[in-house]
Amino acid sequence: MERTKSFFKWLTQTKLGFFTIVLVLFWLKTYFIYLTKFNLGAVGPMQQFLLLINPIPSGMLLLGIGLFKGRKSYWIILAIDFLLTLWLFANILYYREFSNFLSFSIIKTSGSTSDNLGKSIAGITLASDFLVFIDIAAIIVLLITKVIKIDVRPLKLKVNLLVELLALSLMGLNLLMAQKDRSGLLTRTFDNNYIVKYLGINEYAIYDGYKTAQTNAQMAKANVSDLRSVREYLKSNYVKPNPAYNGVAKGKNVLVIHLESFQQFLIGYKWKGKEVTPNLNKIYHQKDTISFDNFFNQVGQGKTSDAEMMLENSLFGLQTGSAMSTYGTSNTFESAPAILHQQAGYTTAVMHGGAGSFWNRDNAYKSFGYQYFMPLSFYKNKPGYYIGYGLKDKILFDQSIKYIERLPQPFYLKMITVTNHYPYNLDKKNQSIDKTNTGDETVDGYVQTAHYLDQAIGELMRWMKKTGLDKKTLLVFYGDHYGISGNHHKASAELLKKDSFSDFDNLQFQRVPLMFYMKGLKGGINHTYGGEIDVLQTLLNLLGIKDKDTIQFGYDLLSKDAPQIVAQRNGDFITPEYSKVGSDYYYTKTGERIKPDKKLKAKLTAVSNKVTTQLSLSDRVIDGNLLRFYRPKWFTKVKPKDYDYNKVASLKKLFDDPSKTSLWYQNHKKSTQKDFKTDAPELKK
């Protein structure tokens, strides 16, 4: 009894005791958050043990800073605890939406991605999230009521130093144990979940900060010799495009429809007997459409911007952050719009009903070589027109007709839809299908916004048919990334009518649509495994444009020699035979977990190494801005200063000097807007 009283007195009346209370509470709540708010997948005794103890070393190190002060120590320790907790809280919210952790790159570029951020945060915040601050509130109450008494006596310097030395020692021990369990943890991993699982969320911040600084330094010291290994890899892994499809769309317009958050399972999906996407279903199965049913998104933290980076450049997004946001202004690129303009005289444009600064588009598109970019400032935005991240899709398409019909043909146009974006909210007057009833509010509205997007696509297609533009155009439909993240296993299982939903199922759930539609195209459903990194090569072959000497990491998906190894940004992969999730391997067709013998293990390791090599070399190109040192003989480097997306100047160019090749001119200088019919209730008079 006396010992208990003495220990309690030590905890509540000494500086070290207070430090211990704060540290223990921080440790326990962090571990609790690991288990309840993140999906870290700790498997086996070692991983579970490291997950349990890893909050202690960094907590001890950082909270220990407060011990160096006298009377102010208590408040300094509390302030540090609050900042650490705020970091934990921010990651809870970010992880819930993106299944990843905040990075310095994302924080640095938050200005370019903040549109509608407040609304999104409000939509994903749970009351239980705020419990992360409850220990701090309790400690403050105990201090105010003097249950915990402030010890004004200064600690000896050697005691302070011993605490910090012990913290560093524990951190080093943690790292050694982690490296033993997973070799190359800090050098070859592409998944931030591993860093947090093995080392801790604060250590992840240190690691990410180091990687960010390293990247900045890497660009500064990069030189032309760094391209050698990249070019050697591309040369040795070159796959010849399918000659049967070479140039079948030569000279055609290209219209890329960016299907926001649209997953493959929606194709053919019915809810209460009603097709969710009847228009896209029809296109998918049309004889003039090449459709891919094993096409995967390959995005990282940059999500939509990563999909655009791959689509335009055949370069992966970054391990952390967004390549378009971080490097879109400064880097040199060999992008689709520049290639098509220089090789075949295409007019290039992007139409998007959102803020031009989002994902740094207004700068990145100049580096890509887009001649026109028409963001929200080019459109009327009345009450009810805007939802989430931009104009509703029907309204965007309706208002875009006057711009599309003025573009000189052939044109390469990308239209970015946004209505099917998280949090999948749609006003009642636009709802024409019931929500699903999984009980997950994040998931249940998904079919409604997907159905709305599909209706908008139907309206656009009918206008193209009415004007004859469909006969002159190759349409490319692609889903940019998942709509339902890996944090909704239960709801996903219900949607797919499965008994359970595992991490393997989630990997297969990353399928998104890819369709090439053109009148007279020899179509069909293609079962080749591929990803967004491969779209550009496939498109260029269809257009008959050679790009063998460019720095691109994808393959023509129509080639019979396509390798069919689909890299995920975190190092996982999918092939027709095998899939890798974390450190586990599965048979792709059955989902059965593999216990490989020596021969099979060597084969799987070889595929995994190829994936990490591909990702690493792509990162090297972007991080080092290596394309500034190289260009094909036929390619002229893009100069961003040559492009101006000023609305007045852009419209003057389109309207004051109309091209004879434009749809408007060919329609006897009459607008085709009256031919676009929409049932958007906001536009009804």
C-alpha positions as CSV (number, residue, x, y, z in Angstrom):
1,M,0.0,0.0,0.0
2,E,2.8,2.4,0.9
3,R,4.6,1.6,-2.3
4,T,1.4,2.4,-4.3
5,K,1.0,5.7,-2.5
6,S,4.7,6.5,-3.0
7,F,4.5,5.7,-6.7
8,F,1.3,7.7,-7.1
9,K,3.0,10.7,-5.4
10,W,6.0,10.3,-7.7
11,L,3.7,10.3,-10.8
12,T,1.7,13.4,-9.7
13,Q,4.3,15.5,-7.9
14,T,7.5,15.1,-9.9
15,K,8.5,16.2,-13.4
16,L,9.6,12.7,-14.5
17,G,6.3,11.3,-13.2
18,F,4.4,13.8,-15.2
19,F,6.5,13.0,-18.3
20,T,5.7,9.3,-17.7
21,I,2.0,9.9,-17.5
22,V,1.9,11.9,-20.8
23,L,4.2,9.4,-22.6
24,V,2.1,6.4,-21.5
25,L,-1.2,8.0,-22.5
26,F,0.3,9.0,-25.8
27,W,1.6,5.5,-26.4
28,L,-1.7,3.8,-25.6
29,K,-3.9,6.2,-27.6
30,T,-1.6,5.9,-30.6
31,Y,-1.7,2.1,-30.5
32,F,-5.4,2.3,-30.1
33,I,-5.6,4.5,-33.3
34,Y,-3.4,2.1,-35.1
35,L,-5.9,-0.7,-34.4
36,T,-9.1,1.2,-35.0
37,K,-8.5,3.9,-37.5
38,F,-5.8,2.5,-39.8
39,N,-5.6,-0.7,-41.8
40,L,-2.0,-1.6,-41.2
41,G,-2.3,-5.3,-41.5
42,A,0.2,-6.4,-38.8
43,V,0.7,-10.2,-39.3
44,G,2.7,-12.4,-37.0
45,P,4.2,-11.9,-33.6
46,M,7.0,-9.6,-34.7
47,Q,4.9,-7.2,-36.7
48,Q,2.3,-7.0,-33.9
49,F,5.0,-6.5,-31.3
50,L,6.6,-3.6,-33.3
51,L,3.2,-2.1,-33.9
52,L,2.6,-2.1,-30.1
53,I,5.9,-0.5,-29.1
54,N,6.8,1.8,-31.9
55,P,5.0,4.9,-30.5
56,I,7.2,4.8,-27.5
57,P,10.7,5.8,-28.9
58,S,9.6,8.9,-30.8
59,G,7.2,9.9,-28.1
60,M,10.0,9.7,-25.5
61,L,12.4,11.6,-27.8
62,L,10.0,14.5,-28.6
63,L,8.3,14.8,-25.3
64,G,11.7,14.6,-23.5
65,I,12.6,18.0,-25.1
66,G,10.3,19.6,-22.5
67,L,12.4,18.1,-19.6
68,F,15.2,20.6,-20.4
69,K,13.1,23.5,-19.1
70,G,12.2,24.4,-15.5
71,R,8.7,25.4,-14.5
72,K,7.7,25.7,-18.1
73,S,8.4,22.0,-18.7
74,Y,4.8,20.9,-18.0
75,W,3.4,23.3,-20.6
76,I,6.1,22.6,-23.2
77,I,5.5,18.8,-22.8
78,L,1.7,19.4,-23.2
79,A,2.3,21.6,-26.2
80,I,4.5,18.9,-27.9
81,D,1.8,16.3,-27.0
82,F,-0.8,18.4,-28.6
83,L,1.2,18.8,-31.8
84,L,1.8,15.1,-32.0
85,T,-1.9,14.5,-31.4
86,L,-2.8,17.0,-34.1
87,W,-0.6,15.1,-36.5
88,L,-2.3,11.9,-35.5
89,F,-5.7,13.4,-35.9
90,A,-4.9,14.8,-39.4
91,N,-3.7,11.4,-40.5
92,I,-6.9,9.7,-39.3
93,L,-8.9,12.0,-41.6
94,Y,-6.5,11.7,-44.5
95,Y,-6.2,7.9,-44.2
96,R,-10.0,7.5,-44.1
97,E,-10.3,9.0,-47.6
98,F,-7.0,8.0,-49.3
99,S,-5.9,4.9,-47.4
100,N,-2.5,6.6,-47.0
101,F,-0.6,9.0,-44.7
102,L,0.0,12.6,-45.1
103,S,3.3,13.6,-46.7
104,F,5.2,16.8,-46.8
105,S,4.6,17.0,-50.6
106,I,0.8,16.8,-50.0
107,I,1.0,19.4,-47.3
108,K,3.3,21.7,-49.3
109,T,0.9,21.6,-52.3
110,S,-2.3,21.7,-50.3
111,G,-3.1,25.1,-51.8
112,S,-3.5,23.5,-55.2
113,T,-5.7,20.7,-53.8
114,S,-7.8,22.6,-51.3
115,D,-10.9,23.2,-53.3
116,N,-13.9,21.9,-51.4
117,L,-11.4,20.5,-48.8
118,G,-13.5,21.8,-45.8
119,K,-16.6,20.1,-47.1
120,S,-14.7,16.8,-47.6
121,I,-13.2,17.0,-44.1
122,A,-16.6,17.6,-42.6
123,G,-17.9,14.6,-44.5
124,I,-15.4,12.1,-43.3
125,T,-14.9,13.3,-39.7
126,L,-16.4,11.0,-37.0
127,A,-17.2,12.1,-33.5
128,S,-15.0,9.3,-32.2
129,D,-12.0,10.9,-33.9
130,F,-11.9,13.7,-31.4
131,L,-11.3,11.2,-28.6
132,V,-7.7,11.4,-29.6
133,F,-7.5,14.7,-27.6
134,I,-9.2,13.4,-24.5
135,D,-6.0,12.5,-22.6
136,I,-4.7,16.1,-23.1
137,A,-8.0,17.5,-21.8
138,A,-7.9,15.2,-18.8
139,I,-4.3,16.2,-18.0
140,I,-5.1,19.9,-18.2
141,V,-8.0,19.4,-15.8
142,L,-5.7,17.5,-13.4
143,L,-3.2,20.3,-13.5
144,I,-5.8,23.0,-12.9
145,T,-7.3,21.1,-10.0
146,K,-3.8,20.4,-8.7
147,V,-4.2,16.7,-8.6
148,I,-1.0,16.9,-10.6
149,K,1.3,19.4,-8.9
150,I,4.0,21.2,-10.8
151,D,7.5,20.4,-9.7
152,V,9.6,23.5,-10.1
153,R,12.9,21.8,-9.3
154,P,15.2,21.5,-12.4
155,L,16.3,18.0,-13.5
156,K,19.9,17.3,-13.7
157,L,21.2,17.6,-17.3
158,K,22.5,14.1,-17.2
159,V,19.0,12.8,-16.5
160,N,17.6,14.7,-19.5
161,L,20.3,13.4,-21.7
162,L,19.8,9.8,-20.5
163,V,16.1,10.1,-21.4
164,E,17.0,11.2,-24.9
165,L,19.7,8.7,-25.3
166,L,17.4,5.9,-24.2
167,A,14.8,7.1,-26.7
168,L,17.4,7.0,-29.6
169,S,18.6,3.6,-28.5
170,L,15.0,2.3,-28.5
171,M,14.5,3.9,-31.9
172,G,17.6,2.2,-33.3
173,L,16.5,-1.2,-31.8
174,N,13.1,-0.8,-33.3
175,L,14.7,-0.1,-36.7
176,L,17.0,-3.2,-36.4
177,M,14.1,-5.5,-35.5
178,A,12.0,-4.0,-38.4
179,Q,14.8,-4.5,-40.9
180,K,15.3,-8.1,-39.8
181,D,11.6,-8.8,-40.4
182,R,11.5,-6.9,-43.7
183,S,14.7,-6.4,-45.4
184,G,15.1,-3.2,-47.4
185,L,12.2,-1.5,-45.5
186,L,13.5,2.0,-46.0
187,T,15.2,1.5,-49.4
188,R,12.8,-0.6,-51.5
189,T,9.3,-0.1,-50.0
190,F,6.7,1.8,-52.0
191,D,4.0,1.6,-49.3
192,N,3.8,4.1,-46.4
193,N,1.7,1.6,-44.4
194,Y,4.9,-0.5,-43.9
195,I,6.8,2.5,-42.5
196,V,4.0,3.2,-39.9
197,K,3.5,-0.4,-39.1
198,Y,7.1,-1.2,-38.4
199,L,8.5,2.2,-37.2
200,G,5.6,4.4,-36.2
201,I,3.7,7.4,-37.5
202,N,6.2,10.0,-36.2
203,E,9.1,8.0,-37.6
204,Y,7.2,8.0,-40.9
205,A,7.1,11.8,-40.8
206,I,10.9,11.9,-40.3
207,Y,11.4,9.4,-43.1
208,D,9.1,11.4,-45.4
209,G,10.9,14.7,-44.6
210,Y,14.2,13.1,-45.3
211,K,12.9,11.7,-48.6
212,T,11.5,15.1,-49.6
213,A,14.8,16.8,-48.9
214,Q,16.7,14.0,-50.7
215,T,14.4,14.5,-53.8
216,N,15.1,18.2,-53.9
217,A,18.9,17.5,-53.7
218,Q,18.6,14.8,-56.3
219,M,17.2,17.1,-58.9
220,A,20.0,19.6,-58.1
221,K,22.7,17.1,-58.8
222,A,21.1,15.1,-61.6
223,N,22.9,15.0,-64.9
224,V,22.6,13.4,-68.4
225,S,24.4,10.2,-67.3
226,D,21.5,9.4,-65.0
227,L,19.4,8.7,-68.1
228,R,21.6,5.8,-69.2
229,S,20.1,3.1,-67.0
230,V,16.6,4.4,-67.8
231,R,17.2,4.1,-71.6
232,E,18.9,0.8,-71.3
233,Y,15.9,-0.6,-69.3
234,L,13.4,0.7,-71.9
235,K,15.5,-0.6,-74.8
236,S,15.8,-4.1,-73.3
237,N,12.1,-4.2,-72.3
238,Y,10.7,-2.7,-75.6
239,V,7.5,-4.4,-76.9
240,K,6.5,-3.9,-80.5
241,P,3.0,-2.4,-80.9
242,N,0.4,-4.5,-82.7
243,P,0.8,-3.8,-86.4
244,A,-2.8,-4.8,-87.2
245,Y,-4.1,-1.8,-85.3
246,N,-1.4,0.7,-86.4
247,G,-2.9,3.8,-87.7
248,V,-6.5,2.6,-87.8
249,A,-7.6,5.9,-86.2
250,K,-5.1,8.1,-88.1
251,G,-6.2,11.7,-88.4
252,K,-9.2,11.2,-86.2
253,N,-10.1,13.5,-83.3
254,V,-9.4,12.1,-79.9
255,L,-11.8,12.8,-77.1
256,V,-10.7,11.5,-73.7
257,I,-13.5,11.2,-71.1
258,H,-12.0,11.1,-67.7
259,L,-14.5,9.0,-65.6
260,E,-14.0,10.3,-62.1
261,S,-13.7,7.6,-59.4
262,F,-15.3,5.1,-61.7
263,Q,-14.6,1.4,-61.0
264,Q,-15.0,-1.5,-63.4
265,F,-17.6,-3.3,-61.3
266,L,-20.1,-0.6,-62.2
267,I,-20.2,-1.9,-65.8
268,G,-23.2,-4.1,-66.0
269,Y,-24.0,-3.5,-62.3
270,K,-27.7,-3.4,-61.4
271,W,-29.4,-2.0,-58.3
272,K,-33.0,-3.0,-57.6
273,G,-33.2,-4.3,-61.2
274,K,-32.0,-1.0,-62.7
275,E,-28.8,-0.6,-64.7
276,V,-26.6,1.9,-62.9
277,T,-24.6,2.8,-66.1
278,P,-26.8,1.8,-69.2
279,N,-25.0,4.2,-71.6
280,L,-21.5,3.0,-70.7
281,N,-22.7,-0.6,-70.7
282,K,-23.8,-0.1,-74.3
283,I,-20.5,1.5,-75.3
284,Y,-18.6,-1.2,-73.5
285,H,-20.3,-4.0,-75.5
286,Q,-20.5,-2.3,-78.8
287,K,-18.8,-4.0,-81.8
288,D,-16.9,-0.7,-82.5
289,T,-15.4,-0.6,-79.0
290,I,-12.2,-2.2,-77.7
291,S,-12.9,-2.7,-74.0
292,F,-10.5,-4.0,-71.4
293,D,-11.8,-6.0,-68.4
294,N,-8.4,-6.4,-66.7
295,F,-7.3,-2.8,-66.7
296,F,-6.2,-1.4,-63.4
297,N,-5.7,2.1,-61.9
298,Q,-2.1,2.5,-60.7
299,V,-2.4,5.8,-58.7
300,G,-0.6,6.7,-55.5
301,Q,-1.2,9.7,-53.2
302,G,-1.8,12.0,-56.2
303,K,-4.9,10.1,-57.2
304,T,-6.5,11.9,-60.2
305,S,-3.3,13.8,-60.9
306,D,-1.3,10.5,-61.0
307,A,-3.8,9.1,-63.5
308,E,-3.3,12.2,-65.7
309,M,0.5,11.9,-65.3
310,M,0.4,8.3,-66.6
311,L,-2.2,9.0,-69.3
312,E,-0.2,12.0,-70.7
313,N,3.4,10.9,-70.1
314,S,3.5,7.1,-69.4
315,L,5.3,8.0,-66.2
316,F,4.1,6.9,-62.7
317,G,3.0,9.2,-60.0
318,L,5.3,9.6,-57.0
319,Q,5.6,7.4,-54.0
320,T,4.5,10.3,-51.9
321,G,2.6,13.5,-53.0
322,S,1.5,14.5,-56.4
323,A,4.0,14.7,-59.3
324,M,1.8,17.2,-61.1
325,S,1.6,19.5,-58.1
326,T,5.3,19.2,-57.1
327,Y,7.0,19.0,-60.5
328,G,4.3,20.1,-63.0
329,T,5.6,23.7,-63.1
330,S,9.3,23.0,-63.3
331,N,9.9,19.7,-65.1
332,T,10.4,18.9,-68.8
333,F,7.9,16.4,-70.3
334,E,7.3,14.6,-73.5
335,S,3.5,14.6,-73.2
336,A,0.7,13.4,-75.4
337,P,-0.6,16.9,-76.3
338,A,2.9,18.0,-77.4
339,I,3.5,14.7,-79.3
340,L,0.2,14.8,-81.1
341,H,0.5,18.5,-82.0
342,Q,4.1,18.2,-83.3
343,Q,3.6,14.8,-85.1
344,A,0.1,15.2,-86.5
345,G,-1.0,18.8,-86.2
346,Y,-3.6,18.2,-83.4
347,T,-5.2,21.1,-81.5
348,T,-5.0,20.2,-77.8
349,A,-7.4,21.2,-75.0
350,V,-8.7,20.3,-71.6
351,M,-12.1,21.2,-70.3
352,H,-12.8,21.0,-66.6
353,G,-15.5,22.7,-64.5
354,G,-13.3,23.0,-61.5
355,A,-10.6,25.4,-60.2
356,G,-7.7,25.8,-62.6
357,S,-5.2,25.6,-59.7
358,F,-6.4,22.2,-58.5
359,W,-3.6,19.7,-58.8
360,N,-1.5,22.6,-60.2
361,R,-3.3,22.0,-63.6
362,D,-2.9,25.6,-64.8
363,N,0.9,25.2,-64.7
364,A,1.3,21.5,-65.4
365,Y,-0.8,21.6,-68.6
366,K,1.6,24.3,-69.9
367,S,4.5,22.0,-69.3
368,F,2.6,19.2,-71.1
369,G,2.0,21.4,-74.1
370,Y,-1.8,21.9,-74.0
371,Q,-2.8,24.9,-76.1
372,Y,-6.1,25.5,-74.4
373,F,-7.2,24.9,-70.8
374,M,-10.8,25.8,-69.9
375,P,-11.4,25.6,-66.1
376,L,-14.3,26.9,-64.1
377,S,-13.6,30.6,-65.1
378,F,-14.7,29.7,-68.6
379,Y,-18.2,28.6,-67.5
380,K,-21.3,30.1,-66.0
381,N,-21.6,29.0,-62.3
382,K,-25.0,29.7,-60.9
383,P,-26.4,28.4,-57.6
384,G,-26.9,24.6,-57.9
385,Y,-24.5,24.2,-60.9
386,Y,-21.5,23.3,-58.7
387,I,-21.0,20.2,-56.7
388,G,-18.0,19.1,-54.7
389,Y,-15.0,19.7,-57.1
390,G,-16.6,21.4,-60.1
391,L,-19.6,21.9,-62.3
392,K,-22.0,19.0,-62.5
393,D,-21.2,16.8,-65.5
394,K,-24.4,17.5,-67.5
395,I,-23.8,21.3,-67.1
396,L,-20.2,21.0,-68.0
397,F,-21.0,19.1,-71.2
398,D,-23.8,21.5,-72.1
399,Q,-21.6,24.6,-71.7
400,S,-18.6,23.0,-73.4
401,I,-20.4,22.5,-76.8
402,K,-19.7,26.1,-77.8
403,Y,-16.0,25.5,-77.2
404,I,-15.7,22.0,-78.8
405,E,-17.4,23.0,-82.0
406,R,-14.8,25.8,-82.4
407,L,-11.7,23.7,-82.0
408,P,-9.7,23.1,-85.2
409,Q,-9.8,19.5,-86.2
410,P,-8.2,17.1,-85.6
411,F,-8.3,17.9,-81.9
412,Y,-7.1,16.0,-78.8
413,L,-9.5,17.0,-76.1
414,K,-9.7,15.7,-72.5
415,M,-12.9,16.3,-70.5
416,I,-12.7,15.8,-66.8
417,T,-15.9,14.9,-65.0
418,V,-16.3,15.4,-61.2
419,T,-19.8,14.6,-60.1
420,N,-18.9,11.0,-59.3
421,H,-16.4,12.2,-56.7
422,Y,-16.4,11.5,-53.0
423,P,-18.5,12.2,-50.9
424,Y,-21.0,11.0,-53.6
425,N,-23.7,13.5,-52.6
426,L,-26.3,14.5,-55.2
427,D,-29.2,16.8,-54.7
428,K,-32.6,15.2,-54.7
429,K,-33.8,16.6,-58.1
430,N,-30.9,14.9,-59.8
431,Q,-31.3,11.5,-58.2
432,S,-32.9,9.0,-60.5
433,I,-31.8,5.8,-58.8
434,D,-32.0,4.7,-55.2
435,K,-29.0,4.6,-52.9
436,T,-27.6,1.2,-52.0
437,N,-28.3,0.0,-48.4
438,T,-25.0,-1.3,-47.1
439,G,-25.3,1.1,-44.1
440,D,-22.0,2.8,-45.1
441,E,-22.9,6.4,-45.8
442,T,-19.7,6.9,-47.8
443,V,-20.5,4.0,-50.1
444,D,-24.3,4.1,-50.5
445,G,-24.5,7.3,-52.6
446,Y,-21.9,5.9,-55.1
447,V,-24.4,4.4,-57.5
448,Q,-26.4,7.7,-57.7
449,T,-23.5,9.8,-58.8
450,A,-22.2,7.1,-61.1
451,H,-25.7,6.9,-62.7
452,Y,-25.7,10.7,-63.1
453,L,-22.3,10.6,-64.8
454,D,-23.6,7.9,-67.1
455,Q,-26.6,10.0,-68.1
456,A,-24.3,12.9,-68.9
457,I,-22.2,10.6,-71.1
458,G,-25.4,9.5,-72.9
459,E,-26.3,13.1,-73.6
460,L,-22.9,13.9,-75.0
461,M,-22.9,10.8,-77.2
462,R,-26.3,11.7,-78.7
463,W,-25.0,15.2,-79.5
464,M,-22.0,13.7,-81.2
465,K,-24.2,11.4,-83.3
466,K,-26.5,14.2,-84.2
467,T,-23.7,16.4,-85.4
468,G,-21.7,13.6,-87.1
469,L,-18.7,14.2,-84.9
470,D,-18.8,10.5,-83.8
471,K,-17.7,9.4,-87.2
472,K,-14.6,11.6,-87.0
473,T,-13.6,10.8,-83.4
474,L,-11.9,8.2,-81.4
475,L,-13.3,8.3,-77.9
476,V,-11.3,7.1,-75.0
477,F,-13.1,6.4,-71.7
478,Y,-11.0,5.6,-68.6
479,G,-11.6,5.4,-64.9
480,D,-8.9,7.4,-63.0
481,H,-9.0,5.6,-59.6
482,Y,-11.1,3.7,-57.2
483,G,-14.3,5.2,-55.8
484,I,-14.6,2.9,-52.8
485,S,-11.4,2.8,-50.8
486,G,-9.9,-0.2,-49.0
487,N,-11.4,1.0,-45.7
488,H,-14.9,-0.2,-46.7
489,H,-14.5,-4.0,-46.8
490,K,-17.9,-4.8,-45.3
491,A,-19.8,-2.5,-47.7
492,S,-17.7,-3.6,-50.7
493,A,-18.6,-7.3,-49.9
494,E,-22.3,-6.4,-49.8
495,L,-22.1,-4.5,-53.1
496,L,-20.4,-7.5,-54.8
497,K,-22.6,-10.0,-53.0
498,K,-19.6,-11.7,-51.5
499,D,-19.4,-13.3,-48.0
500,S,-16.2,-11.5,-47.2
501,F,-13.8,-8.9,-48.7
502,S,-10.0,-9.3,-48.2
503,D,-7.0,-7.3,-49.1
504,F,-6.6,-9.5,-52.1
505,D,-10.2,-8.7,-53.1
506,N,-9.4,-5.0,-52.7
507,L,-6.4,-5.3,-55.1
508,Q,-8.7,-6.9,-57.7
509,F,-11.2,-4.1,-57.0
510,Q,-8.7,-1.6,-58.5
511,R,-10.0,-2.5,-61.9
512,V,-11.3,0.6,-63.8
513,P,-12.7,0.8,-67.3
514,L,-10.7,1.5,-70.4
515,M,-12.6,1.7,-73.7
516,F,-11.6,2.9,-77.2
517,Y,-14.7,3.6,-79.3
518,M,-14.7,4.6,-83.0
519,K,-17.0,3.9,-85.9
520,G,-15.5,1.0,-87.8
521,L,-13.0,0.0,-85.2
522,K,-12.6,-3.8,-84.9
523,G,-13.7,-4.1,-81.3
524,G,-14.4,-6.7,-78.6
525,I,-13.6,-7.3,-75.0
526,N,-9.8,-7.7,-74.5
527,H,-8.6,-9.6,-71.5
528,T,-5.0,-8.3,-71.5
529,Y,-3.8,-7.2,-68.1
530,G,-2.6,-3.6,-68.1
531,G,-2.8,-0.3,-66.4
532,E,-2.9,3.5,-66.9
533,I,0.8,3.5,-67.6
534,D,-0.1,1.7,-70.9
535,V,-2.8,4.0,-72.3
536,L,-0.5,6.4,-74.2
537,Q,1.3,3.7,-76.2
538,T,-1.9,2.0,-77.1
539,L,-3.4,5.3,-78.2
540,L,-0.4,6.4,-80.3
541,N,-0.4,3.1,-82.1
542,L,-4.0,3.4,-83.0
543,L,-3.2,6.9,-84.3
544,G,-0.2,5.6,-86.3
545,I,2.2,7.8,-84.4
546,K,5.7,6.3,-83.6
547,D,7.2,7.0,-80.3
548,K,9.9,4.4,-79.9
549,D,12.6,6.8,-78.8
550,T,10.6,8.5,-76.1
551,I,11.0,7.9,-72.4
552,Q,7.8,6.1,-71.6
553,F,7.2,3.1,-69.3
554,G,4.1,1.6,-70.8
555,Y,3.3,-0.9,-73.6
556,D,0.7,-1.2,-76.3
557,L,-2.1,-3.2,-74.7
558,L,-3.1,-4.6,-78.0
559,S,0.4,-6.1,-78.6
560,K,0.5,-9.9,-78.4
561,D,3.8,-9.5,-76.6
562,A,2.5,-7.2,-73.8
563,P,4.1,-8.4,-70.6
564,Q,0.9,-8.1,-68.5
565,I,2.6,-7.1,-65.3
566,V,0.6,-4.4,-63.6
567,A,2.6,-2.5,-61.1
568,Q,0.8,-0.8,-58.2
569,R,2.4,2.3,-56.7
570,N,3.1,0.6,-53.4
571,G,5.0,-2.3,-55.1
572,D,2.1,-4.7,-55.2
573,F,1.3,-6.2,-58.6
574,I,-1.2,-8.2,-60.7
575,T,-0.5,-10.6,-63.5
576,P,-2.9,-13.1,-65.1
577,E,-1.3,-15.8,-62.9
578,Y,-0.2,-14.1,-59.7
579,S,-1.0,-11.2,-57.5
580,K,1.1,-9.6,-54.7
581,V,-0.4,-7.9,-51.7
582,G,2.1,-6.7,-49.2
583,S,4.4,-9.6,-48.5
584,D,1.9,-12.2,-49.6
585,Y,1.3,-13.8,-53.0
586,Y,-1.9,-15.2,-54.4
587,Y,-3.2,-17.0,-57.5
588,T,-5.0,-14.3,-59.4
589,K,-7.8,-16.5,-60.7
590,T,-8.7,-18.2,-57.4
591,G,-7.5,-15.8,-54.7
592,E,-5.8,-18.7,-53.0
593,R,-2.7,-17.7,-51.0
594,I,0.5,-19.2,-52.4
595,K,3.0,-21.1,-50.3
596,P,5.7,-21.1,-53.0
597,D,8.4,-23.7,-53.4
598,K,12.0,-22.5,-54.2
599,K,11.4,-22.4,-57.9
600,L,8.1,-20.4,-57.7
601,K,9.5,-18.1,-55.1
602,A,12.4,-17.2,-57.5
603,K,9.8,-16.5,-60.2
604,L,7.7,-14.3,-58.0
605,T,10.7,-12.4,-56.7
606,A,11.8,-11.7,-60.3
607,V,8.4,-10.2,-61.1
608,S,8.5,-8.2,-57.9
609,N,12.0,-6.9,-58.7
610,K,10.8,-5.9,-62.2
611,V,8.0,-3.9,-60.7
612,T,10.2,-2.1,-58.2
613,T,12.8,-1.4,-60.9
614,Q,10.1,0.1,-63.2
615,L,8.8,2.3,-60.4
616,S,12.2,3.4,-59.3
617,L,13.4,4.3,-62.8
618,S,10.2,6.3,-63.4
619,D,10.8,8.1,-60.1
620,R,14.3,8.9,-61.1
621,V,13.1,10.5,-64.3
622,I,10.6,12.8,-62.4
623,D,12.7,13.4,-59.3
624,G,15.8,14.3,-61.3
625,N,13.9,16.1,-64.1
626,L,15.9,13.9,-66.4
627,L,14.0,14.8,-69.6
628,R,15.7,18.2,-69.6
629,F,18.8,16.3,-70.8
630,Y,17.1,14.3,-73.6
631,R,14.7,14.6,-76.4
632,P,13.9,12.6,-79.6
633,K,15.3,14.2,-82.8
634,W,11.7,14.9,-84.0
635,F,10.5,16.5,-80.7
636,T,10.7,20.1,-79.8
637,K,10.9,20.8,-76.1
638,V,7.8,22.4,-74.7
639,K,8.3,26.0,-73.4
640,P,5.6,26.7,-70.8
641,K,5.9,30.4,-71.3
642,D,4.6,30.0,-74.8
643,Y,1.1,29.1,-73.4
644,D,-1.4,31.4,-71.9
645,Y,-4.8,30.2,-70.5
646,N,-6.2,33.7,-70.2
647,K,-9.9,33.5,-71.0
648,V,-10.1,36.6,-73.1
649,A,-7.1,35.7,-75.2
650,S,-8.2,32.0,-75.6
651,L,-11.7,32.8,-76.7
652,K,-10.5,35.6,-79.0
653,K,-8.3,33.0,-80.7
654,L,-11.2,30.5,-81.1
655,F,-14.0,32.8,-82.0
656,D,-12.4,35.7,-83.9
657,D,-10.4,33.6,-86.2
658,P,-12.5,30.5,-86.7
659,S,-10.8,27.5,-88.3
660,K,-12.3,26.0,-91.5
661,T,-11.7,22.6,-90.0
662,S,-13.9,23.3,-87.0
663,L,-17.3,21.7,-86.5
664,W,-18.9,25.2,-86.4
665,Y,-17.5,26.1,-89.8
666,Q,-18.4,22.8,-91.3
667,N,-21.9,23.3,-90.0
668,H,-22.3,26.3,-92.3
669,K,-21.0,28.6,-89.5
670,K,-23.9,27.7,-87.3
671,S,-23.7,26.6,-83.7
672,T,-24.6,23.0,-82.8
673,Q,-25.6,23.9,-79.2
674,K,-29.3,23.4,-80.0
675,D,-28.5,19.8,-80.9
676,F,-27.3,19.1,-77.4
677,K,-30.3,18.0,-75.3
678,T,-30.0,17.7,-71.5
679,D,-32.5,16.9,-68.8
680,A,-30.5,18.8,-66.2
681,P,-33.2,20.4,-64.0
682,E,-30.9,23.4,-63.3
683,L,-31.1,24.3,-67.0
684,K,-34.8,24.0,-67.5
685,K,-36.6,27.3,-68.0
